[in-house]
Amino acid sequence: MFTEILDYKVFGGTKKELLDCVESFDKVNIISGNPEILYSGMKDEFLNKVYNDESAIIIPDGVGTVIASKMVKNPVKEKIAGIEVMGEIINKCEKEGKSIYLVGAKEEVLKECVTNIKNKFPNIKIVGYHNGYFDLENCDDIVEDIKIKKPYALFVAMGCPRQEIFIARNMKEFPCKIFMGVGGSFDVFAGKVNRAPEWMINLGIEWLYRVVKEPFRIKRLGVIPKFLWKVKKNN
């Protein structure tokens, strides 16, 4: 069910199979494995260790990762977007009476994110939340609050590598089952950023929509050919 891309094991099943797989873990760290994230792990020993930890599942979140899976002749079944996984987990938690905790984004964005999640999932238990503007070396109050609240799922939206550092440092101590770094997903839930139209998502060109809306992302696209070249050289 996993595809080896470089030194990573990327989940190769469907989104539904992913959710089933998550259940088999005592604790699981879901990594949104787009080329930028995976390339960063190749250059950073700490991130590489996080991504390859036995508690981690890397999902193919990006058309570049899907292409890479085809290059190694073990294609994943589908692209799995991190924000969609986040939504599915929240939906599951609502149905099963389990709680979530949110860390990340600006205070204003976070509060709108919380409001919109509650509107979409009226029975969800959000036991706590905190913005992402704090010192990772001095955040005992946040750590203790999460320990006390005991959420089932913890979503951290602080970008790479801050969210990965926060999760990795505290994963053993936190009583959560699901951990997930979700990048800019709080902005989407808050309505500050829109996802691409469904037809663009289905065609695998959501990245184009995001670049048009946020031109600063153009520089980040340069990672994709670098990543694919590495895959080609190592295949």
Stockholm file with secondary structure:
# STOCKHOLM 1.0

chainA/1-235         MFTEILDYKVFGGTKKELLDCVESFDKVNIISGNPEILYSGMKDEFLNKVYNDESAIIIPDGVGTVIASKMVKNPVKEKIAGIEVMGEIINKCEKEGKSIYLVGAKEEVLKECVTNIKNKFPNIKIVGYHNGYFDLENCDDIVEDIKIKKPYALFVAMGCPRQEIFIARNMKEFPCKIFMGVGGSFDVFAGKVNRAPEWMINLGIEWLYRVVKEPFRIKRLGVIPKFLWKVKKNN
#=GR chainA/1-235 SS CEEEETTEEEECSCHHHHHHHHTTCSSEEEEECCHHHHHHHHHCHHHHHHHTSTTEEEECCSHHHHHHHHHTTCCCSSCCCHHHHHHHHHHHHHHHTCEEEEEESCHHHHHHHHHHHHHHSTTCEEEEEECSCSCTTSCHHHHHHHHHHCCSEEEEESCTTHHHHHHHHHTTTSCCSEEEECTTHHHHHTTSSCCCCHHHHHTTCHHHHHHHHCGGGHHHHTHHHHHHHHHHHHC
#=GC SS_cons         CEEEETTEEEECSCHHHHHHHHTTCSSEEEEECCHHHHHHHHHCHHHHHHHTSTTEEEECCSHHHHHHHHHTTCCCSSCCCHHHHHHHHHHHHHHHTCEEEEEESCHHHHHHHHHHHHHHSTTCEEEEEECSCSCTTSCHHHHHHHHHHCCSEEEEESCTTHHHHHHHHHTTTSCCSEEEECTTHHHHHTTSSCCCCHHHHHTTCHHHHHHHHCGGGHHHHTHHHHHHHHHHHHC
//
